[in-house]
């Protein structure tokens, strides 16, 4: 088999100048944008994603299939964070009673339509032009879902996850018994 050895030495970073704030804190910046369509059941408070578009500038997709899979994984993990994973802690103490009934996304929570757009603008400072991809899709899904719920209902919800109880409360409806 062919063997390749390569070393990448990242350019130096600098802390913020206390007077000007100027700095170079990152080696390669990554960029991401998302749009999501949702259905909101106003009787149960359940929010379901129906269409999800995620555009991520990964610099250079060294392994495009792996990049696409990483984006999918981040999006579903973020969906759990935004819609169902109600992990409760106070002052560093876990108050969630148990993890056996803790909700995480399943195959049924994946939107009907998804479209990952991998944008490649190689970054000269990243290894082989690569930027990060792992967390980028995760960061923007919650605000996209909150905005989509607002578009669907006319109500802003300022706390997440958007559990059915929180959605019904925001809609001014009596919580189900």
C-alpha positions in Angstrom: 0.0 0.0 0.0 1.0 3.6 -0.5 2.1 5.4 2.6 2.2 9.2 2.9 3.6 11.2 5.7 2.6 14.8 6.0 3.0 17.4 8.8 0.9 20.5 9.1 2.2 23.4 11.2 -0.7 25.7 11.9 0.0 29.4 11.7 0.4 31.2 15.0 -2.6 32.7 16.7 -2.6 35.9 18.8 -4.6 37.0 21.8 -6.7 40.1 21.7 -4.9 43.4 22.0 -6.3 45.1 25.1 -6.5 48.5 23.4 -7.8 47.7 19.9 -9.2 44.2 20.3 -7.3 43.2 17.1 -6.2 39.6 17.1 -5.8 36.5 15.0 -7.5 33.9 17.3 -8.2 31.1 14.8 -6.3 29.2 12.2 -9.2 28.7 9.8 -12.7 30.1 10.2 -15.7 27.9 9.2 -19.0 29.2 8.0 -22.5 27.7 8.0 -26.1 28.7 7.3 -29.3 26.7 7.7 -33.0 27.0 6.8 -35.7 24.7 8.2 -39.4 24.3 7.6 -41.5 22.9 10.5 -45.0 21.8 11.2 -46.3 22.8 14.6 -49.3 20.8 16.0 -51.1 23.5 18.0 -53.2 20.8 19.8 -50.2 18.8 21.1 -47.4 21.3 20.9 -45.2 18.9 18.9 -42.8 20.5 16.5 -41.7 18.4 13.5 -39.0 19.4 11.0 -40.2 18.7 7.4 -37.4 20.3 5.3 -33.9 21.2 6.3 -31.2 22.8 4.2 -27.7 23.2 5.5 -24.9 25.0 3.7 -21.4 24.6 5.2 -18.1 26.1 3.9 -15.7 23.3 4.8 -12.7 24.8 2.9 -11.7 21.7 1.2 -13.8 18.5 1.7 -10.9 16.0 1.9 -13.4 13.1 2.3 -16.7 14.5 0.9 -18.8 11.4 2.0 -17.4 11.7 5.6 -18.1 15.5 5.6 -21.7 14.9 4.5 -22.1 12.3 7.2 -20.6 14.6 9.8 -23.1 17.3 8.8 -26.0 14.8 9.1 -24.9 13.7 12.5 -24.5 17.2 13.8 -27.9 18.2 12.5 -29.7 15.3 14.2 -27.8 15.9 17.4 -28.8 19.6 17.2 -32.4 18.7 16.6 -32.4 16.8 19.9 -30.9 19.8 21.6 -33.4 22.1 20.1 -36.6 20.0 20.4 -36.4 17.3 23.0 -33.3 16.9 25.1 -34.4 18.6 28.3 -31.3 18.0 30.4 -31.7 19.8 33.8 -28.9 20.9 36.0 -28.5 23.5 38.7 -25.2 24.9 39.9 -23.4 22.0 38.4 -25.7 19.4 39.9 -27.6 17.1 37.5 -31.3 17.2 38.3 -32.5 15.1 35.3 -33.8 12.0 37.2 -32.5 9.3 34.9 -31.2 8.8 31.4 -33.3 5.7 30.6 -36.3 7.9 29.7 -34.3 10.9 28.4 -35.4 11.7 24.9 -32.9 11.7 22.0 -33.7 11.8 18.3 -34.5 8.6 16.4 -34.9 7.9 12.8 -38.5 9.2 13.0 -37.2 12.6 13.9 -35.2 13.1 10.7 -36.9 15.6 8.4 -38.7 14.3 5.3 -36.3 16.4 3.1 -32.7 17.3 3.8 -30.2 19.0 1.6 -26.6 19.4 2.7 -24.7 21.9 0.5 -21.0 21.4 0.9 -19.2 24.6 -0.1 -15.5 24.5 -0.9 -13.5 27.6 -0.6 -10.1 26.3 0.4 -8.5 28.2 3.3 -4.8 28.7 2.7 -4.2 28.4 6.5 -6.0 25.1 7.0 -4.4 21.7 6.3 -4.9 21.0 2.6 -7.3 24.0 2.6 -9.7 22.4 5.1 -11.8 24.2 7.6 -13.7 22.7 10.5 -17.0 20.9 10.0 -17.8 19.0 13.2 -19.7 21.6 15.2 -20.7 24.1 12.5 -24.1 22.6 11.6 -24.9 22.1 15.3 -24.6 25.8 16.1 -27.2 27.3 13.8 -30.1 24.8 13.9 -31.7 25.9 17.2 -32.1 29.5 16.0 -33.4 28.3 12.7 -36.0 26.1 14.3 -37.1 28.9 16.7 -37.5 31.2 13.8 -39.4 28.6 11.8 -41.8 28.0 14.8 -42.3 31.8 14.9 -43.1 31.9 11.2 -45.6 29.1 11.7 -47.3 30.4 14.8 -46.5 34.1 15.2 -45.0 33.4 18.6 -41.4 33.7 19.7 -40.3 31.1 22.2 -37.2 32.2 24.2 -36.4 29.0 26.0 -35.4 25.6 24.6 -35.7 22.8 24.0 -39.0 23.4 22.4 -40.8 20.7 24.2 -44.6 20.3 23.6 -45.3 21.8 27.0 -43.2 24.9 26.2 -44.8 25.3 22.8 -48.3 25.0 24.3 -47.5 27.5 27.0 -46.2 30.0 24.5 -49.3 29.6 22.4 -51.4 30.3 25.6 -53.0 26.8 25.5 -53.7 24.6 28.5 -51.0 21.9 28.8 -52.3 18.4 28.2 -53.1 16.4 31.3 
